[in-house]
C-alpha cells in the first residue's frame, strides 16, 4: 500500500494530465480511425477524422448521459455513433431526420417525395477501385451535397428500399459508399442518444496502398470540400 501511495505522490502531475486527456477525449473532442471503406470517397481508408463531441450535446464524461442539449443532427452531417445494433462504433451520414419519409429506387435517393439530383464526377486513388470498379456521382438534395460511390459490377442488396418514415428520436443513416455500407438499410434507425459527435475534418491519413505513408494532401482536409471535379 505504501508503494502505491508513493507512486501516486511522485507521479500525480502525470496522472492528472492523463486523466484530463481521457476526459477531454470522452467529452469534448477525439479522433477516430476509419478502417473500412463505407464512407468512400468522402472518408478514405486510413483517414483519422476529428470528432466534435460537443456538436450536439455536453455529456457526462465516459457516458452517453446528456447534461446540455445544444443541437440536433441535420441532414448531410457526418456523425460518429456507438451503435448497439452493430455492436461497434460507426461513421455515417445523416439522410433522414425525425419525421422524414425516405426511399431509394435503383440507388436514387428520395426524401419527402423529392428525388436527389446526380451528376457524374471523375475520382481517382480510391482504395477499392482495383478490385471493385465504381462510378462516382455528386448527390444533391436541398442543402446536402456530397459524393457517392456506386459499384459497377457488385451491386448491393439494398439499392431499393422504403418508403419508410423516420420515428421521433431516431435517424436514418447511410454510407457514401452505397453498395458497401452497413447502415440503416440493414440495421434500421439509429437512436439519437447513440450519436456521440460530428466530423468535418481529417486529422491525418495513412495510405495502406503505399506502406502506410502519410497522405499529405489529406492533412486537415475538410470533409465534403470537393475540389473542382473533372466531369466525365
RODRENTOR-388950 format. One line per field, with one value per residue: residue number from 1; residue in one letter; x, y, z of N, C-alpha, C in turn. Coordinates in pm, 1 decimal, always signed. Atoms other than C-alpha are relative to their C-alpha. Last residue first. Example, Ala and Ser with C-alpha at 12.3 -4.5 7.8 and 13.67 -1.06 7.14 Angstrom:
2
n = (2 1)
res = (S A)
n.X = (-82.0 +89.0)
n.Y = (-119.0 -119.0)
n.Z = (-6.0 +0.0)
ca.X = (+1367.0 +1230.0)
ca.Y = (-106.0 -450.0)
ca.Z = (+714.0 +780.0)
c.X = (-77.0 +90.0)
c.Y = (+109.0 +120.0)
c.Z = (+73.0 +0.0)
This chain:
232
n = (232 231 230 229 228 227 226 225 224 223 222 221 220 219 218 217 216 215 214 213 212 211 210 209 208 207 206 205 204 203 202 201 200 199 198 197 196 195 194 193 192 191 190 189 188 187 186 185 184 183 182 181 180 179 178 177 176 175 174 173 172 171 170 169 168 167 166 165 164 163 162 161 160 159 158 157 156 155 154 153 152 151 150 149 148 147 146 145 144 143 142 141 140 139 138 137 136 135 134 133 132 131 130 129 128 127 126 125 124 123 122 121 120 119 118 117 116 115 114 113 112 111 110 109 108 107 106 105 104 103 102 101 100 99 98 97 96 95 94 93 92 91 90 89 88 87 86 85 84 83 82 81 80 79 78 77 76 75 74 73 72 71 70 69 68 67 66 65 64 63 62 61 60 59 58 57 56 55 54 53 52 51 50 49 48 47 46 45 44 43 42 41 40 39 38 37 36 35 34 33 32 31 30 29 28 27 26 25 24 23 22 21 20 19 18 17 16 15 14 13 12 11 10 9 8 7 6 5 4 3 2 1)
res = (X X X X X X X X X X X X X X X X X X X X X X X X X X X X X X X X X X X X X X X X X X X X X X X X X X X X X X X X X X X X X X X X X X X X X X X X X X X X X X X X X X X X X X X X X X X X X X X X X X X X X X X X X X X X X X X X X X X X X X X X X X X X X X X X X X X X X X X X X X X X X X X X X X X X X X X X X X X X X X X X X X X X X X X X X X X X X X X X X X X X X X X X X X X X X X X X X X X X X X X X X X X X X X X X X X X X X X X X X X X X X X X X X X X X X X X X)
n.X = (-20.1 +124.1 +2.6 -10.3 +65.2 -56.8 -50.4 -53.3 +98.4 +85.3 +139.2 +98.3 +89.6 -22.6 +116.5 +111.8 -14.2 +54.9 +102.3 -60.7 +56.7 -74.7 -138.5 -52.4 -30.3 +40.2 -107.7 +40.2 -112.4 -117.0 -95.8 -138.0 -9.7 -133.4 +2.2 -71.9 -88.5 -84.1 -119.2 -99.8 -71.7 +48.6 -95.5 -24.8 +115.0 +5.8 -18.9 +69.0 +140.9 +65.7 +93.8 +14.2 -88.7 +12.7 +137.7 -31.2 -15.4 -138.2 -53.8 -137.8 -34.9 -59.7 -79.2 -117.1 -51.6 +73.3 -93.5 +8.0 +11.1 -25.3 +99.3 +63.7 +140.9 +12.9 +99.0 +130.7 +42.7 +108.5 +42.2 +22.5 +42.4 -73.9 +94.8 -68.9 +33.0 -25.7 -118.0 -74.2 -95.0 -131.7 +8.9 +138.1 +48.6 +139.9 +28.3 +101.9 +20.6 +18.3 +120.7 +15.1 +142.4 +76.5 -64.1 +35.4 +73.8 -59.1 +81.2 -74.8 -107.8 -73.2 -117.9 -124.8 -121.4 -84.8 -131.1 -55.7 -130.8 -113.4 -87.2 +51.0 +128.5 +33.2 +119.0 +53.6 +42.2 -101.3 -119.6 +37.6 -105.6 +7.0 -119.1 +29.3 -25.8 +114.9 +133.7 +19.5 +136.2 +84.5 +142.8 +57.6 +97.5 -4.7 +24.5 +8.4 -127.3 -94.7 -120.2 +38.8 +34.7 +121.0 -23.2 +95.4 -62.0 +6.4 -72.9 -107.9 -129.6 -22.3 +71.3 -61.8 +30.1 +55.7 -43.4 +31.5 +54.6 +21.7 -9.9 +96.0 +84.8 +138.0 +2.1 -111.4 -81.0 +32.0 -105.4 +27.0 +142.0 +79.3 +96.0 +93.9 +46.8 +138.4 +27.2 +88.5 +28.4 +21.6 -124.0 -59.0 -77.0 -98.7 -11.2 -134.3 -73.8 +25.9 +143.7 +28.1 +77.1 -65.1 +101.2 -58.1 +51.5 -23.4 -77.8 -45.8 -14.2 +110.3 +132.1 +35.4 +9.4 +124.7 +109.5 +7.0 +54.8 +143.1 +63.2 +0.0 +102.1 +130.4 +22.0 +12.0 +133.1 +46.1 -109.0 -53.0 +99.0 +8.3 -122.2 +12.2 +102.1 -60.3 -89.3 +82.8)
n.Y = (+90.5 +68.0 +10.9 +134.2 -1.2 -91.8 +65.2 -116.8 -52.2 +101.3 -13.3 -16.5 -111.5 -61.4 +22.6 -80.3 -139.9 -71.5 -104.2 -132.8 -86.4 +24.7 -46.1 +49.5 +142.9 +69.6 +91.9 +116.7 +49.4 -37.6 +109.7 -13.6 -87.6 -14.5 -32.7 -115.8 -61.7 -90.3 +72.8 +1.4 -126.4 -92.1 -12.8 -136.9 -77.4 -5.9 +131.8 +97.3 +14.0 -122.8 +53.5 -69.2 +68.7 +143.8 +49.8 +114.5 -56.1 -23.7 +78.2 -28.0 +92.9 -56.1 +94.4 +42.0 -101.2 -27.7 +0.8 -126.9 +16.9 -109.9 -100.4 +22.0 -38.8 -115.9 -97.2 +61.8 +38.4 -80.6 +64.9 +143.1 +32.0 +109.6 +101.4 +102.4 +137.4 +107.9 +81.4 +26.6 +111.0 -52.3 -116.4 -0.6 -129.4 +10.1 -103.5 -100.0 -98.2 -135.1 -74.6 -126.0 -27.5 +124.1 +105.1 -4.9 +118.4 +129.3 +62.7 +27.4 +98.4 +12.0 +85.9 -65.5 +82.4 -32.8 +62.8 -17.3 -64.0 +80.1 -74.9 +0.4 -71.3 -44.7 -85.6 -31.1 -140.6 -89.3 +21.7 +76.7 +8.7 +116.8 +27.2 +122.5 +9.0 -44.5 +40.3 -48.8 -24.6 -14.8 -16.2 -129.6 -0.8 -135.0 -19.6 -140.8 -65.8 +35.6 +49.6 +99.2 +124.9 +70.9 +128.7 +54.4 +117.5 +21.6 +124.7 +8.7 -26.5 +77.7 -47.6 +26.7 +133.4 +2.8 -115.9 +22.8 -116.0 -103.8 -138.7 -85.1 -61.1 +47.8 +146.4 +78.7 +44.9 +125.7 +9.7 +9.5 +17.0 -54.8 -96.3 +66.6 -105.4 +15.9 -71.0 -115.9 -23.9 -133.4 -53.0 +96.1 +107.4 +42.5 -113.7 -60.4 -44.7 -141.3 -23.7 -92.7 +56.8 +117.8 +56.0 +69.5 +133.6 +37.1 +122.6 +25.4 -120.7 -95.8 +57.7 +84.4 -82.0 -76.1 +95.7 +38.5 -111.5 -3.4 +111.9 -29.6 -103.7 +65.8 +81.2 -91.7 -60.4 -12.0 -38.7 -129.7 -102.6 -13.3 -67.5 -140.7 -60.3 -16.5 -115.4 -120.6)
n.Z = (+112.8 +38.8 +146.2 +57.0 +131.3 +96.8 +120.0 +71.9 +94.9 +60.8 -41.6 +107.3 -27.9 -129.6 -85.1 +50.6 -39.6 +115.8 -14.7 -0.9 -103.6 -123.1 +15.2 +127.1 -10.4 +122.5 +35.6 +77.3 +79.6 -79.7 -12.2 +45.0 +116.0 +56.8 +143.0 +51.6 -99.7 +78.7 +41.1 -108.0 -14.5 -102.8 -110.1 -44.6 -43.6 -145.9 -60.5 +85.8 -37.6 -46.2 -98.5 -127.4 -94.1 +18.0 -12.8 +85.2 +134.0 +39.0 +110.9 +38.3 +106.0 +120.9 +78.4 -75.3 -92.5 -124.1 -112.4 -72.9 -144.3 -93.4 -39.3 -129.8 -10.2 +88.5 -48.0 -13.1 -134.0 -58.2 -123.7 +23.1 +136.9 +61.6 +44.8 +78.5 -35.5 +94.3 -29.5 +122.8 -9.5 -36.1 -87.1 -46.1 -49.4 -41.8 -98.6 +31.8 -105.3 +53.5 -37.0 +74.8 +13.1 -16.8 +78.5 +142.1 +46.0 -35.4 -104.9 -122.7 +9.9 -125.7 +10.9 -38.8 -7.5 +114.0 +10.1 +134.2 +8.2 +43.5 +91.2 +136.3 +1.2 -135.5 -9.7 -131.5 +2.2 -57.0 +81.6 +118.4 +100.0 +86.7 +81.2 +75.0 +144.3 +78.8 -46.6 -136.5 -44.9 +119.9 -30.1 +33.3 +109.0 +56.9 +142.0 +35.2 +26.4 -105.5 +67.1 +101.0 -68.4 +40.7 -64.7 -97.4 -62.1 -144.6 -20.7 -99.2 +60.4 +120.9 +117.2 +129.2 +50.1 +135.9 +77.7 +140.2 +69.7 -99.4 +42.9 -69.4 +102.0 +7.7 -0.3 +53.2 -112.7 -67.2 -100.8 -143.3 -27.2 +111.0 -54.9 -90.3 -89.6 -44.8 -124.1 +5.2 -140.6 -55.8 -54.9 -91.4 +60.7 -98.7 -92.1 +2.1 +118.1 +27.5 +12.7 +109.6 +110.6 +57.8 +89.6 +115.2 +23.6 +138.9 +13.8 +136.4 +81.5 -7.4 -21.5 +114.5 +121.3 -10.6 +16.1 +140.7 +76.3 -29.9 +71.0 +143.6 +20.5 -9.8 +120.6 +113.4 +1.6 +138.3 +89.2 -40.3 +30.8 +146.1 +43.6 -36.8 +87.1 +133.2 -6.8 +0.0)
ca.X = (-1676.3 -1676.6 -1341.0 -1400.1 -1322.2 -1207.9 -1453.9 -1495.6 -1717.4 -1482.4 -1238.2 -879.0 -653.3 -384.8 -539.0 -294.3 -5.1 -119.3 +111.2 +292.1 +105.1 +328.2 +180.4 -158.2 -249.4 -215.7 -206.8 -429.2 -426.8 -672.8 -944.3 -1216.9 -1594.0 -1692.9 -1994.0 -2034.9 -2175.7 -2480.1 -2612.4 -2852.2 -3039.2 -3136.4 -3036.3 -3297.8 -3270.5 -2960.3 -2960.4 -3085.7 -2989.7 -2618.7 -2362.7 -2203.6 -2070.5 -2311.8 -2374.3 -2016.9 -2149.2 -2272.5 -2631.1 -2801.6 -3172.0 -3221.7 -3436.6 -3583.0 -3922.3 -3963.2 -3817.0 -4083.4 -4003.2 -4054.1 -3882.7 -3591.3 -3419.6 -3043.4 -3035.2 -2864.3 -2554.7 -2443.3 -2108.5 -2018.2 -2027.5 -2019.6 -2168.9 -1965.6 -2137.0 -2007.6 -2165.7 -2428.6 -2699.6 -2865.2 -3168.0 -3076.5 -2760.8 -2563.0 -2238.9 -2179.9 -1889.3 -1860.4 -1714.2 -1461.1 -1436.6 -1097.6 -895.7 -1141.0 -1131.2 -855.6 -972.8 -695.0 -908.0 -1241.9 -1416.5 -1762.5 -2101.6 -2405.5 -2694.9 -3010.5 -3190.9 -3558.0 -3821.5 -4103.0 -4018.4 -3661.9 -3589.9 -3247.1 -3165.7 -2972.7 -3204.9 -3504.1 -3438.6 -3691.5 -3706.7 -4004.1 -3880.1 -4049.7 -3731.3 -3423.4 -3332.6 -3002.6 -2746.3 -2409.5 -2221.0 -1926.3 -1982.8 -1851.8 -1928.2 -2200.1 -2381.4 -2723.6 -2585.2 -2417.1 -2173.4 -2209.5 -1996.2 -2179.5 -2128.6 -2398.6 -2595.1 -2939.3 -2900.7 -2802.5 -2968.1 -2838.7 -2701.4 -2864.4 -2688.5 -2610.6 -2650.9 -2581.4 -2398.2 -2122.0 -1741.7 -1757.4 -2108.2 -2225.8 -2246.0 -2461.2 -2490.6 -2156.8 -1994.2 -1819.6 -1650.9 -1477.1 -1160.4 -1102.3 -804.5 -810.7 -663.5 -945.6 -1081.9 -1359.7 -1556.2 -1481.0 -1560.2 -1780.8 -1813.9 -1445.5 -1331.6 -1060.1 -1156.6 -953.9 -1131.6 -1004.9 -1145.2 -1312.7 -1507.3 -1649.9 -1450.4 -1135.9 -1115.9 -1191.8 -917.9 -672.7 -750.8 -695.7 -360.1 -255.1 -361.2 -161.1 +146.4 +123.4 +48.2 +353.4 +560.3 +259.7 +84.4 +397.4 +449.6 +87.3 +119.6 +444.5 +286.7 +0.0)
ca.Y = (+1274.6 +1576.9 +1668.8 +1780.4 +2129.7 +2045.4 +1865.8 +2008.7 +1719.8 +1656.2 +1939.6 +1828.3 +1887.4 +1659.7 +1480.0 +1621.4 +1494.0 +1133.5 +984.3 +660.8 +347.1 +123.9 +272.6 +100.9 +141.1 +522.0 +692.0 +996.7 +1289.0 +1498.9 +1482.9 +1741.3 +1776.7 +1507.1 +1516.6 +1360.5 +1097.2 +970.7 +678.8 +910.8 +994.3 +633.7 +475.2 +350.6 +5.4 -212.8 -332.3 -34.7 +187.0 +123.7 -146.0 +6.0 -140.2 -60.0 +299.8 +400.9 +730.5 +539.9 +581.8 +697.1 +718.8 +889.2 +823.3 +1034.2 +1051.0 +784.3 +807.7 +721.7 +445.7 +440.8 +214.4 +31.8 -20.6 -29.2 -253.5 -575.1 -402.1 -402.9 -570.0 -496.8 -117.3 -21.6 +318.3 +569.4 +884.0 +1240.1 +1517.4 +1791.8 +1847.8 +2191.8 +2061.0 +1724.4 +1691.5 +1370.8 +1414.5 +1082.0 +840.9 +522.5 +202.7 -68.9 -329.8 -498.5 -208.6 +58.6 -37.1 +200.3 +515.1 +696.9 +857.4 +1038.1 +1164.8 +1305.9 +1215.5 +1432.6 +1333.1 +1505.4 +1377.4 +1293.6 +1476.0 +1266.1 +1352.4 +1235.0 +1028.1 +877.9 +720.9 +398.6 +191.1 +341.6 +462.4 +583.7 +822.7 +986.8 +1238.1 +1270.7 +1250.2 +1314.2 +1111.4 +1119.1 +1163.9 +1037.0 +750.3 +670.8 +365.2 +248.1 -115.2 -356.0 -308.0 -281.4 -108.2 +155.7 +394.4 +680.5 +913.3 +1157.5 +1308.2 +1572.2 +1578.2 +1607.2 +1775.2 +1629.8 +1800.9 +2096.5 +2205.8 +1973.8 +2014.0 +1738.8 +1446.8 +1099.2 +889.1 +808.2 +830.2 +1202.8 +1336.6 +1484.5 +1831.1 +1772.3 +1824.8 +1946.3 +1889.0 +1567.6 +1718.4 +1418.3 +1470.0 +1204.3 +972.5 +855.1 +513.8 +404.0 +720.0 +943.3 +1129.1 +863.9 +639.2 +631.8 +252.2 +198.8 +43.8 +113.3 +475.3 +579.0 +827.4 +1144.8 +1297.7 +1611.1 +1729.2 +1461.2 +1139.2 +1279.5 +1564.5 +1334.9 +1094.8 +1381.5 +1522.3 +1181.4 +1154.3 +1501.6 +1428.9 +1104.2 +1287.6 +1550.8 +1291.7 +1084.9 +1100.5 +1102.0 +821.4 +605.5 +670.4 +584.7 +260.1 +171.1 +235.2 +0.0)
ca.Z = (-6748.9 -6522.5 -6370.3 -6014.3 -5880.3 -5529.5 -5301.4 -4952.8 -4842.3 -4547.7 -4488.4 -4529.2 -4226.5 -4369.4 -4668.0 -4925.0 -4714.1 -4740.1 -4479.0 -4566.2 -4469.5 -4685.3 -5005.1 -5053.9 -4684.5 -4715.5 -4374.8 -4318.0 -4076.1 -3876.3 -4143.8 -4086.2 -4052.7 -3803.3 -3573.3 -3230.7 -2994.6 -3184.2 -2977.0 -2788.3 -3110.6 -3169.8 -3503.3 -3748.0 -3901.8 -3909.1 -4270.8 -4472.8 -4179.0 -4236.8 -4314.6 -4623.7 -4946.7 -5228.9 -5119.3 -5048.0 -4908.0 -4603.7 -4489.2 -4168.2 -4085.1 -3750.6 -3442.6 -3161.5 -3330.6 -3596.9 -3950.9 -4206.4 -4454.7 -4831.1 -4848.7 -5007.5 -5341.2 -5397.6 -5091.1 -5197.8 -5326.1 -5685.7 -5744.4 -6107.1 -6134.3 -5766.2 -5680.5 -5476.0 -5351.3 -5349.6 -5143.8 -5149.8 -4890.3 -4891.0 -5079.7 -5229.6 -5434.6 -5493.8 -5689.0 -5860.1 -5870.2 -6071.7 -5939.6 -6007.0 -5727.4 -5701.1 -5843.1 -5718.8 -5350.4 -5231.1 -5408.6 -5595.7 -5865.2 -5889.2 -6204.1 -6130.9 -6277.2 -6188.7 -5965.6 -5841.4 -5532.1 -5570.7 -5366.2 -5216.0 -4855.8 -4915.2 -5228.0 -5305.2 -5640.2 -5577.9 -5800.4 -5614.8 -5260.4 -5004.4 -4711.5 -4539.0 -4284.3 -3943.8 -3737.9 -3957.3 -4266.4 -4453.0 -4174.8 -4297.9 -4136.2 -3907.4 -3688.2 -3348.9 -3275.6 -3165.1 -3497.9 -3331.0 -3019.1 -3233.6 -3070.2 -3314.8 -3523.1 -3747.4 -4092.7 -4125.4 -4454.3 -4295.8 -3959.0 -3622.7 -3326.7 -3128.7 -2790.4 -2534.2 -2201.0 -1949.0 -2189.4 -2050.0 -2310.3 -2059.2 -2023.0 -1942.2 -1867.3 -2193.3 -2347.4 -2650.7 -3027.5 -3162.2 -2823.1 -2925.8 -3231.1 -3386.8 -3591.7 -3856.0 -3892.0 -4252.6 -4336.7 -4566.8 -4724.6 -4596.9 -4865.3 -5131.7 -4955.1 -4644.2 -4613.5 -4693.8 -4367.5 -4107.5 -4021.6 -3715.7 -3488.9 -3331.0 -3017.9 -2889.0 -2585.8 -2354.4 -2388.5 -2547.2 -2296.7 -2001.4 -2111.1 -2161.6 -1816.9 -1658.6 -1837.5 -1718.7 -1361.2 -1371.7 -1499.5 -1226.7 -958.3 -1045.1 -727.7 -495.2 -680.8 -675.7 -306.1 -230.4 -426.9 -255.3 +86.7 +0.0)
c.X = (-94.4 +26.7 -120.1 +5.0 +17.6 -66.6 +59.8 +69.7 +45.7 -109.2 -83.3 -140.8 -108.1 -89.9 +13.2 -125.5 -117.5 +1.5 -46.3 -109.0 +76.1 -41.2 +71.5 +145.9 +56.4 +35.0 -48.0 +123.2 -45.2 +127.9 +118.3 +76.8 +140.3 -5.2 +143.2 -13.7 +75.1 +84.1 +95.6 +122.8 +110.9 +88.3 -51.4 +95.1 +39.6 -119.8 -23.6 +6.7 -76.9 -147.1 -65.8 -104.2 -1.9 +90.0 -13.5 -124.7 +39.5 +5.6 +148.5 +43.7 +136.0 +28.4 +53.7 +90.6 +118.6 +63.5 -75.5 +86.2 -4.4 -20.0 -116.4 -103.8 -46.5 -144.0 -0.4 -109.3 -140.8 -40.3 -110.8 -43.8 -40.5 -55.2 +76.1 -98.3 +73.4 -50.0 +14.4 +127.0 +65.0 +107.1 +138.4 -14.1 -146.9 -42.6 -149.4 -6.1 -97.0 -32.8 -9.1 -133.8 -19.0 -148.3 -79.9 +63.5 -16.3 -69.4 +43.4 -79.4 +61.4 +106.7 +77.9 +113.5 +123.8 +130.8 +73.6 +144.0 +42.0 +128.0 +122.5 +85.9 -51.6 -123.4 -21.3 -120.2 -74.1 -30.2 +108.3 +120.3 -48.0 +120.1 -22.1 +113.3 -47.8 +19.8 -112.6 -142.3 -3.6 -142.9 -74.8 -148.9 -48.4 -90.1 +17.7 -13.3 -24.3 +139.3 +104.2 +121.5 -32.0 -18.4 -125.7 +50.2 -95.3 +74.2 +11.6 +66.0 +115.3 +130.1 +31.3 -89.7 +69.5 -35.5 -65.1 +31.9 -22.0 -68.2 -30.2 +23.0 -102.0 -68.7 -141.5 -18.2 +113.3 +86.9 -35.5 +127.2 -33.8 -148.4 -78.3 -94.7 -108.3 -31.8 -148.0 -15.5 -82.2 -17.4 -12.4 +136.4 +54.6 +70.4 +104.9 +18.4 -95.8 +84.8 -34.9 -145.4 -32.5 -71.5 +62.1 -112.5 +65.3 -32.3 +37.0 +88.1 +38.2 +9.0 -111.3 -139.5 -46.4 -22.0 -135.1 -115.5 -13.9 -66.7 -149.6 -72.0 -9.7 -113.8 -137.8 -29.9 -18.9 -135.7 -48.5 +105.3 +51.9 -96.5 -1.7 +122.3 -13.1 -97.3 +63.5 +86.8)
c.Y = (+37.0 -86.6 -83.4 +5.4 -134.7 -15.3 +102.8 -52.5 +128.9 +67.3 -105.0 +8.9 +21.6 +122.3 +68.4 -16.6 +85.1 +148.9 +54.7 +105.8 +132.5 +94.3 -2.5 +38.7 -59.0 -147.9 -89.0 -81.0 -125.5 -37.7 +49.8 -130.8 +7.6 +87.1 +16.9 +14.5 +121.5 +83.0 +87.6 -83.5 -9.6 +123.9 +101.8 -0.2 +140.6 +77.3 +0.4 -140.5 -97.3 -26.7 +119.2 -67.6 +71.5 -79.1 -151.3 -88.6 -106.8 +56.7 +29.4 -92.9 +42.3 -111.2 +70.8 -96.9 -56.3 +113.5 +35.6 -9.3 +139.2 -40.1 +11.5 +109.6 -25.2 +50.2 +126.1 +101.5 -55.9 -52.9 +81.6 -75.2 -145.4 -32.2 -108.0 -112.4 -93.5 -132.9 -108.2 -76.0 -24.2 -107.6 +57.8 +113.1 -12.4 +132.4 -4.5 +104.3 +106.3 +92.3 +128.1 +67.1 +133.8 +19.9 -129.7 -110.4 -9.4 -118.7 -145.5 -61.8 -22.7 -107.1 +3.9 -100.3 +83.7 -76.5 +48.8 -51.9 +10.2 +82.0 -84.4 +73.5 +19.1 +88.4 +34.6 +93.0 +27.1 +148.2 +102.2 -7.8 -90.0 +2.0 -126.3 -21.4 -133.8 -8.1 +62.6 -35.5 +43.4 +33.8 +25.8 +1.2 +143.1 -0.8 +147.1 +12.1 +146.7 +55.1 -48.4 -60.0 -109.2 -129.5 -82.7 -131.3 -48.9 -126.8 -19.7 -137.3 -6.2 +42.7 -88.9 +45.5 -20.6 -143.4 +7.2 +126.7 -36.1 +122.1 +94.7 +146.0 +95.0 +63.4 -57.9 -149.6 -85.7 -21.0 -121.1 +21.2 +3.0 -3.0 +67.2 +95.5 -58.4 +109.5 -12.3 +62.7 +127.6 -7.7 +141.0 +52.4 -94.2 -122.5 -27.0 +113.5 +60.6 +52.6 +145.6 +39.5 +108.0 -57.4 -119.7 -60.5 -59.2 -147.1 -16.0 -123.8 -28.1 +115.3 +101.9 -59.1 -84.1 +83.1 +70.9 -96.1 -32.7 +113.0 -2.2 -109.8 +36.4 +100.1 -64.9 -74.3 +97.1 +70.1 +28.4 +50.1 +139.1 +111.0 +23.7 +79.4 +149.0 +67.1 +26.9 +126.3)
c.Z = (-112.6 -121.3 -39.1 -151.0 -68.6 -134.7 -94.2 -124.6 -67.9 -81.7 -72.2 +56.8 -104.4 +17.9 +135.4 +84.1 -45.2 +35.2 -135.3 +11.4 +14.6 +113.8 +135.5 -21.8 -129.0 +8.1 -113.1 -36.5 -71.7 -73.3 +81.1 +15.8 -58.6 -124.9 -49.3 -149.9 -54.2 +96.7 -80.3 -33.7 +104.6 +11.6 +101.5 +119.7 +42.5 +52.2 +151.4 +58.4 -88.7 +27.6 +68.5 +86.6 +134.8 +94.1 -15.8 -1.9 -100.9 -140.5 -15.5 -112.4 -54.2 -99.9 -125.3 -72.4 +77.0 +79.5 +128.2 +124.9 +62.9 +146.0 -97.1 +23.4 +142.6 -5.5 -85.7 +30.5 +1.1 +135.8 +64.4 +124.9 -14.7 -138.6 -76.0 -31.1 -95.9 +54.7 -105.7 +35.3 -135.3 +8.6 +24.5 +101.1 +37.9 +62.9 +29.1 +111.5 -47.9 +116.4 -81.3 +30.5 -72.0 -29.8 +6.8 -84.1 -150.9 -67.2 +17.7 +111.9 +137.2 -18.1 +129.7 -13.3 +28.2 +14.4 -124.4 -0.8 -146.5 +2.4 -31.7 -101.3 -142.1 -8.7 +147.6 -11.1 +130.1 -19.1 +36.7 -92.0 -112.4 -93.1 -81.1 -100.0 -56.5 -149.5 -81.0 +44.2 +144.8 +39.0 -130.7 +33.5 -24.8 -122.4 -35.7 -151.0 -30.1 -27.9 +99.8 -68.8 -102.0 +78.5 -21.0 +56.8 +107.7 +39.3 +150.5 -5.1 +97.3 -66.6 -120.2 -114.9 -134.0 -33.2 -137.3 -78.7 -145.7 -60.8 +115.5 -36.5 +62.4 -120.6 +0.7 +21.3 -56.6 +123.6 +85.1 +79.8 +148.9 +32.8 -112.9 +70.6 +90.2 +101.0 +33.6 +137.4 +4.7 +151.6 +53.4 +45.0 +105.9 -57.0 +106.6 +101.2 -102.1 -115.9 -28.5 -12.8 -102.2 -121.7 -72.6 -83.0 -124.9 -15.5 -146.4 -1.0 -145.2 -98.6 -19.2 +15.2 -117.8 -125.2 +6.5 -25.0 -147.5 -77.6 +24.3 -78.1 -147.7 -20.8 +1.9 -128.5 -115.4 -12.3 -142.2 -97.5 +33.1 -39.2 -150.4 -43.3 +29.5 -95.4 -136.1 +0.0)
